[in-house]
Amino acid sequence: MAKNKKIIYLDYAATTPIDSKVLKEILPYLKQEYGNPSSIYNYGQKAQEAIDKARGNVGDFLNCSPSEIIFTGSATEANNLAIFGTVRAWQKRGKKPHIIISQIEHHAVLEPCKTLEKEGVEVSYLPVNKEGLISVSDLKGAIKENTVLVSIMYANNEIGTIQPIAEIGKLLKKFKILFHTDAVQAVNYLNCDVQKLGVDLFTISGHKIYGPKGIGALYVKKGTEILPIIYGGGQEEGIRSGTENVAGIVGLGAALVEVKLRQAEVKDLEKLRNELIDGILKNIPDVKLNGSQEHRLPNNTNFTVRGAEGESMVIALDGEGIAASTGSACSSRSLEPSHVLLALGLSKEEAHCSLRLTLGRYTTEDEINQVLKVLPSIVNRLRQISGIK
C-alpha cells in the first residue's frame, strides 16, 4: 500500500471498524468487570447481568424472546449449530434427513452440508438465475417427505443479492419444515423481524455491524428441536457450552442498538453505491455488474472486468490506498474461482476477473470519486499486460 495515504476502505462486507459507542460499552468488560458469569458471587453476577441486557437488545432487534437467543463464537459457529444441531436432532428419531440450500450459500453453510452428505444425509442445492435469485417454485418442487431443514441466506456476501425470505418462510410454514437464514450481511440494512420473516433459525455476526470480532448469535425459535455441537458446562441453555465472551456479547448487543439508529443513512449509502456503479460502467468498457440491480444490498457492488485479473486489481488498488476484494474474505486465499459467480453462469475466466467494492457508514463521495479516478488506468494497464485492449 502507498505510504502516507489515507486508506479508502471499500471492503465492509468482509469486516467493519468497531463503532466508538460500542467500544465504550465493551471496555469495562475487558478491564475491571472481568468476572465469570457462571460464578454466584456479586462480581460474576455483574457479568451475567451484562449478558442478560445484551440478550434483551438482540431479542428486541429481532422481535423475539431473549430466551430464544444463543450466543456463539462466530456466525460460522451459529450456522454450524443451526445445521448440525437440527439434523442431529432429526437423526435421533432414526430417520434419514433431507436438507435444501442454495448453490450460493456462504462456505459456513456449504461445508457443514457437504460434511453431512458424506455421512449419508441428502442435500439438494437449488440453482439461481443470472441475478443470483432462487426460484420459490423450484424450492417447493425440491421438498420431500423427509425434508427437515431449508437454509437460504438473506443477502449474499459477494454479489449482494437479497432473497425473498418472507415468501420462503410463508411457504415452509405450510410444510412445517425448519427454515434457517444466514443473515450476516442483511442486518445492517434489511428488516430482521423474525416473526415477519417466518424463520426458525437466524444467524447474525458482530463484526459485520460495527461490533467486535469473535461473537455471533443464533435465534432459535421456541420449540425447535436442536442438539449442541459443543459440549461442556451447559452454558447458553445447554445448547452452547463454554465460558461466555462477555465483552463480545456486550458489544453485539450494543452494535444492534446502533443499527436501529442508523436506518436513515441507508438511502445515502445507496446513492453512493449507484454513483460507483454508474461511474465504473460508464468509464471502463467491457465491465459487467454481477447480481441483481433491483434486489441488492445498498452497499454492495461486484463487477466482472474483462481482461483484468481480480487479485491484480486488488493489489493495484491497494497500492493506491484503496482496500477492495475479489469476493468472500473467508476464501480470499483460495485459487478456485468464486462458486457464487460460477452459479450465475460466468465462466472460470470471467469469475477470476471479479472485483467487489462494498461501502459502509464512513464511505464518502470523495472516496468514490477517487476510486473512479484511479480504477480506469489500473484496468487499462492490466489489460495491456494480458494482451487485451
N, C-alpha and C positions, 0 to 999 in steps of 0.2 A: 504494500500500500504506500502511496505517496506520503512523504513526511510533511508534517506541519499543515496537513489538510484536515479540515473538519470532516468527519465521516458522515456521509449521506447514507443512512441506514434504510434499506428497502428490502428487508427480509423478516418482516414482522410475523409472517406465517411460521417461521422457524422458532422464534422466541421474541419476547418483548422485554424492554427495560422495566425494572420494578418501579412502580409508582411511589413517589415520595411519601404520600399519606399512608400507603400500605407498609412501607419500610418502617415508618414511625411506629405503627402498631406492632410490628414484628420484633423490633429491637429489645424490648423488655424481656421477651421470652428466649432471647439468646444470651442475655446477661444475668440480671438479678432474679427473674422469675423462672428459674430452671428446674422447678420441682417436677417429679414424675407424677402424671395424673392418676396413676393407679395407687399411689400412696394415700393413706387415710388421714394423715395429719394435714394441718392447715396449708402448708407450703405446696403439697401435692394437689390439694383441692382447689387452690387458686388456678393451677394449670388446667384442671378439669373444668372449672367454670369458664375459662377462656375457650376451651374446645366446645363446650355447650353453646356459647354465644356464637361462635363461628358456624356451628352446625345449624343454628337458627337462621343465620344470614343466608346460608346455602339453601335451606328449605324455603325461606321467604322468596329468594330469587327464582327458584324452580316451581314455586307454588305447590309444595308438598310438605309432609310432616318431617320435622328434623330427624325423627327416628328412622326415616327411610334413606338417610344419607350415610354412606360408608366411606370413610376417608382411606385413601390408598397412597402408595409412594409415588405414583405417576398415573397418567392417563393410560399408558401401556398396561400397567397392572390392572387398572379398572376394566379395560377391555378384556384382558385375560380372565379376570374374575367373572365378568358377565358371561363369557362364552364357556369356559371350562366349568364354572360353578353351576350353570343351569343344565348343561349337558350331563355332568356327573350326577346331578340330582335325578335326571330322567333315566340314566343308565341303572340307577339303583332299583328301578322298577323291573329291570330285566328286559327292557325294550331297546331296539336299535333306533337311535335318533337321526333326524334329518335336519340340516341347517341350510338356510338360504342367505347368501350375502351377494354383494355386487362385485364386479371384476375390478373396481377402482377403489376398494377399501384401503385404508392405511395398513401397513405391514403389521401393526399391533392387533389387527383383526385377521388379516390373511394368514399369518404364520400360525396362530392357535388353531385355525380351521384346517390348515394343511397337516398339522400335527394330529388332530383328531381324525382326519381322513386316513392316516397311516394306521390308526387304531381301529378302523372299520366303520367310523361314523360317515354317513353320507352327506356330502356338501354339494349344493348347487350354486354356481357362480352366474349371476344374472348379467347379461351384456348391457351395454349402454349405447345410446345413439352418438352421433358425431359431436354433440354438445356435452356429453358425459351424463346424460339423464337416463335413469332406468325407466322402464315401462311398467306401470302398476298392473296392467293386464298380463304382462309377462310374469310378474311376481305371483299373481293369482294363479296362473297356469302352472307354476312350479310347486305349488303347495301340495303336499302329500298327507296321507293319514298319520304318518309318524313325524311330521314337521314339528319340531319343538321350539325352534328359535329362528327369527329373521333379524339380521344385523345389517342395517343400511346407514352409512354415515350421513349426517345432516348436511355438511358442506365439505367439499373436497379440498384438501390441503394444497394440492398442486394447481388445479385449474379453477378452484373457487365455485364450482357448480353446486347449486342448492337443490337437494332432493325434496320431493313432495311428502315430507314426513307425516304431516297430519292426515293426508289422504291414505297413506300406507297404514297408519295407526287405526284409522276407521275400518279399513278392510280386515286387518288382522284380528280386530276385536270380535268380528263375526265368527272367525275360526278358532278363537281362544288360543292363539299362538303368541308366545312371548316375543316382544319387539324391543330390540336394543338399537340405540343410535350412538355413534361416536360423534359427539357434538363439540369437540375441542375447538374447531375453527369457527363455529357458529355463535358461541356465547357472547362475543363482543358486539354482535350486530343483529342477531335474529331473535324472534320470540322463543323463549325457552321454558314456557309454561308446560310442564309435563302432562297436565290434565288436558289441555287443548291439543297437544301433540299426540296423545294416546299411546305413549311409550311405557314400557315396564322397566326398562333399564336405560340409563342416560349417563354418558361419560363426559367429565369435564377435567380441565387441567389448569394449574395455577400459572405457569409461566407463559401461557398464550394470552393472558388477560391482564398483564402488567403486575402479576404476582410472582411469588418465588418459584424456583425450580424444585423438583423433588416432592411435589404434592399433587394429588389428583383426588377425584371423588367419583363414586358411582351411586346414582339414585337407584334404589331397588324398591319397586312398588310393593306395598304391604301385601303379604300372601304369596309372593313369588318364591318358588322353591329354588334355593341356591345353596351350594356347598362351598366351604372355604377352599382356597388353593394354598393358603399359608396357615400353618397350624402352630399353636404355642399357648400364650397366656389368655387367649379368649377375648382380646380387646375388640372394639367395634361390633358389639353384639355377637361375638363369637365368629364373625364372618371374616375378619381380617386381624389376625394376631400380630403382636409387635408393639413395643412402646411407641405411643403416638408422637409424630413430629409436631409438637405443639406450635412452634414458630411458623412452620409451613401451613398448618391448619388455620391459624390466626390470619396469616397472610392471604390465604384463599378466600376466607370469609370477607375480609376487608376489601379485597380486589373486586368481589362481586357487588359489594355496596357501591363502589366507584363506577362499575359498569352501568348500573342503573342510572347514574347521574350523567353519563356521557352520551346518552341516546341522541341528543340534539346535534352531536358532532358528526353523525353518520352521513348526513346529506352533504356536508362539506367535504368529507373524505371521498365520497362517491364522485363528486365534481372533480377533485384532483385526479382520481383514478381515470376518469373519462378523458381528461386532458392528456394524461400519459398515453392512453391507448390511441387516441386520435393523432397525437404527435408522432408516435412511432410508426403507425400505419401510413401516415402522410409523408414522412420524411425518409423512410427506409423502404425500398422496393423489395418485393418477394418476401413479405412478412405476413404471417397468419396468426390471428388471435385464437388460442385454444380455449375451449369451454363455451359456456352459454353467455350471450350478451344480456339476455333478459333475466335469467335465473342465476345470478352471480353475486358473490360476496362483494361488498362495496370497496374492499381494499385490495382485491386480487387482480393481477394481470399475468398472463402466461402466453408467450409467443413462440412460434417456430420461425427461426430466422435462417432461410435457405443459404447454405454455403458458409455458415459461421458456427463452429462447434461450441456447444454450450459452456463447457468448462473454460474454454479460451476466452469467451465473452466475460465470464465471471472474473477471471484473473485480470483481464484488461480493465474492467470496471473498478476492480479493487485498486489497481494502480492509479486510478483517478479519485480514489477516496470514496467509492460507492460500493456498498455491500449489497450483493444480489445472490441469486442461486439459480440452479437449473431445475430444481424441484424439491422434493421432500428432503429435509435436513437429515432425517434418520437413515437415508440411503445415499447420501452425498458421496460416500467413498466407494460406492459400487460402480463398476464399469458397465453394468447392464443398463439398457435404455429403460425409461420410465414405463412401468406396467400400465399406468394411467393413460399416457399418451398412446401407447400401443392399442389400448382398448377403444380409443376414439377412432382408430383406423389409420393412424400415422405409421409410416414405415420406420424401421430401426434407425435409418439415416436421418429422417426428419425428427425423430424423438431425441436424437443426440444433438440436435440444433435448437434446443429449447432454452428459453430464458424466463425465469419467474421473478417478477418485481412485485413485492407486496408492501403496501403502505400501512401507516399507523398514525396514532394520535399526534405524533411530533413531526410528521411529514409536512413540509411547506411547499408552496408554489415555486419558490426559488430553487428548491431541491429538484423538483420535477423538471424545471427549465434547464437545470444543469445536466440532468440525465439526457434530455432531448438534444442538448448541445454536443455532448461527447459521444453518445452511442452511435450515431451515423458513421463517424470517422472510424470508430473501432470496428464496426461491421464491415465497412469498406476495406479496411486493412486485412482483416481475416479472410475475406472473400478473395482478395488478391493472392494471399498466401495459398489458399486452397485451389486457386485457378478458376474461381467462379466470379464473374463480374456482374 
